[in-house]
Amino acid sequence: MACIVCAATIFGFAAGAQAQAGFPNRPVRMVNPYTPGGSVDLVGRALAAGLSDIWGHQVIVDNRPGAGTLIGTEIVVRAEPDGYTMLCTSTAIAILSSMYKSMRFDPARDLSAVALVAVSPFMLVVNAGLPAKSVQELIALAKAQPGQIAAASSGVGTTNHLTLEMFKSMTRIDLLHVPYKGGAPAIADLIGGQTKVHFNTPGTLLPHVKAGRLRALAMTSAQRAGFAPELPTVAESGVPGFEATVWYGIYGPRALPARLVQRWSDAINRYTQTPQAQAHYRRTNMIGAGGTSAYFTDFHRRETERWRAAVKAARIEPQ
């Protein structure tokens, strides 16, 4: 009996190692904690197609929105750490711990940061009728009219809201925050003149800027963006140290074996160098990322600290 148990145990370990070595050998599930059609969906579906080609097995995007991304994220937290259920999410994952008093999981503790996939700066725009043609002119106008210039966001605690609050804090100006239920209504009222200032992704705003409906003042990245080199950064426009980006990455369950973390990381890095990935980044005005799991883990930590400071500056009470 002991020999049988021993043999079964050895066989179990061998089978597990073989499954990892041959990963993947069946379809893979990539959970997106947002509704279909958003920026995470754009990144996730392009990545899923690329990984399907690389691995020869289908990678399926499973949209599980709700509760501020908590529902979809927890699915991956509770999943088997076999590499077949992974999370594709955004900057929001680094904000969760600052927005909620209690959660059933801790993103830093209960998820494995696998790889950064893409990064996008925000663009600072104003209504075309606002007499501000630079960041410094906007700051001067806001100081002359404290609390009177309305600034739209996609909702309380969203990345563009917190970027706005970071901007207000670092420039010591008072803009009237007007939260909307999503980016589309926020931009509609911005164009209509009900609000005057907004931060959002270039892919969302550039068509309106090119049509003259909005005026772009700056980018929130550390360096100028290659797709809009004429636009200065907020930092070089007189707000040194200002930087805010929306980013997209892949996470797995906490106990995901190092071999599978590496397998995913290697495939993502390979994908980001493909012509199809490069074309996707150009089309969506994003910057391809990649890198190691160690880098992404440290990046997640630094971003969590950055956004915690923004939540504090916004005086948002955790729910």
WOLINGI-V452626 format. One record per backbone hydrogen bond with DSSP energy under -0.5 kcal/mol. CO is the residue of the C=O (numbers start at 0). NH is the residue of the N-H. If there is no record, write none. Layout:
BEGIN
co->CO nh->NH
co->CO nh->NH
END
This chain:
BEGIN
co->0 nh->4
co->1 nh->5
co->2 nh->6
co->3 nh->7
co->4 nh->8
co->5 nh->9
co->6 nh->10
co->7 nh->11
co->8 nh->12
co->9 nh->13
co->10 nh->14
co->11 nh->15
co->12 nh->16
co->13 nh->17
co->14 nh->18
co->15 nh->19
co->16 nh->20
co->17 nh->21
co->19 nh->22
co->27 nh->29
co->27 nh->59
co->28 nh->30
co->28 nh->85
co->29 nh->61
co->30 nh->32
co->30 nh->87
co->31 nh->63
co->32 nh->65
co->34 nh->37
co->37 nh->41
co->38 nh->42
co->39 nh->43
co->40 nh->44
co->41 nh->45
co->42 nh->46
co->43 nh->47
co->44 nh->48
co->45 nh->49
co->46 nh->50
co->47 nh->51
co->48 nh->52
co->49 nh->53
co->50 nh->54
co->51 nh->55
co->57 nh->27
co->57 nh->59
co->59 nh->29
co->59 nh->61
co->60 nh->62
co->61 nh->31
co->63 nh->71
co->65 nh->68
co->65 nh->70
co->66 nh->69
co->68 nh->72
co->69 nh->73
co->70 nh->74
co->71 nh->75
co->72 nh->76
co->73 nh->77
co->75 nh->78
co->79 nh->81
co->80 nh->256
co->83 nh->28
co->85 nh->30
co->86 nh->88
co->86 nh->250
co->87 nh->32
co->88 nh->248
co->89 nh->92
co->90 nh->93
co->91 nh->94
co->91 nh->95
co->94 nh->97
co->94 nh->98
co->95 nh->98
co->95 nh->99
co->98 nh->318
co->104 nh->106
co->105 nh->109
co->106 nh->110
co->109 nh->253
co->110 nh->112
co->111 nh->113
co->111 nh->251
co->114 nh->249
co->115 nh->289
co->116 nh->288
co->117 nh->247
co->118 nh->286
co->119 nh->245
co->120 nh->201
co->121 nh->219
co->122 nh->124
co->122 nh->199
co->123 nh->216
co->123 nh->217
co->124 nh->197
co->125 nh->214
co->126 nh->129
co->129 nh->131
co->133 nh->137
co->134 nh->138
co->135 nh->139
co->136 nh->140
co->137 nh->141
co->138 nh->142
co->139 nh->143
co->140 nh->144
co->142 nh->145
co->144 nh->147
co->144 nh->148
co->147 nh->149
co->148 nh->175
co->149 nh->195
co->149 nh->196
co->150 nh->177
co->151 nh->198
co->152 nh->179
co->153 nh->181
co->154 nh->157
co->157 nh->161
co->158 nh->162
co->159 nh->163
co->160 nh->164
co->161 nh->165
co->162 nh->166
co->163 nh->167
co->164 nh->168
co->165 nh->169
co->166 nh->170
co->167 nh->171
co->167 nh->172
co->172 nh->174
co->173 nh->146
co->174 nh->176
co->175 nh->150
co->176 nh->178
co->177 nh->152
co->179 nh->181
co->181 nh->185
co->182 nh->186
co->183 nh->187
co->184 nh->188
co->185 nh->189
co->186 nh->190
co->187 nh->191
co->188 nh->192
co->188 nh->193
co->188 nh->194
co->189 nh->192
co->195 nh->126
co->196 nh->151
co->197 nh->124
co->199 nh->122
co->200 nh->203
co->200 nh->204
co->201 nh->205
co->204 nh->207
co->204 nh->208
co->205 nh->209
co->206 nh->210
co->207 nh->212
co->207 nh->213
co->208 nh->211
co->212 nh->127
co->214 nh->125
co->217 nh->123
co->218 nh->233
co->219 nh->243
co->224 nh->227
co->225 nh->228
co->227 nh->230
co->231 nh->218
co->232 nh->236
co->233 nh->236
co->233 nh->238
co->234 nh->237
co->238 nh->241
co->243 nh->121
co->245 nh->119
co->246 nh->90
co->247 nh->116
co->247 nh->117
co->248 nh->88
co->249 nh->113
co->249 nh->114
co->250 nh->86
co->251 nh->111
co->252 nh->255
co->256 nh->259
co->256 nh->260
co->257 nh->261
co->258 nh->262
co->259 nh->263
co->260 nh->264
co->261 nh->265
co->262 nh->266
co->263 nh->267
co->264 nh->268
co->265 nh->269
co->266 nh->270
co->267 nh->271
co->268 nh->272
co->269 nh->272
co->270 nh->273
co->273 nh->277
co->274 nh->278
co->275 nh->279
co->276 nh->280
co->277 nh->281
co->278 nh->282
co->279 nh->283
co->280 nh->284
co->280 nh->285
co->281 nh->284
co->286 nh->118
co->289 nh->115
co->291 nh->295
co->292 nh->296
co->293 nh->297
co->294 nh->298
co->295 nh->299
co->296 nh->300
co->297 nh->301
co->298 nh->302
co->299 nh->303
co->300 nh->304
co->301 nh->305
co->302 nh->306
co->303 nh->307
co->304 nh->308
co->305 nh->309
co->306 nh->310
co->307 nh->311
co->308 nh->312
co->309 nh->313
co->310 nh->314
co->310 nh->315
co->311 nh->314
co->314 nh->316
co->315 nh->317
END
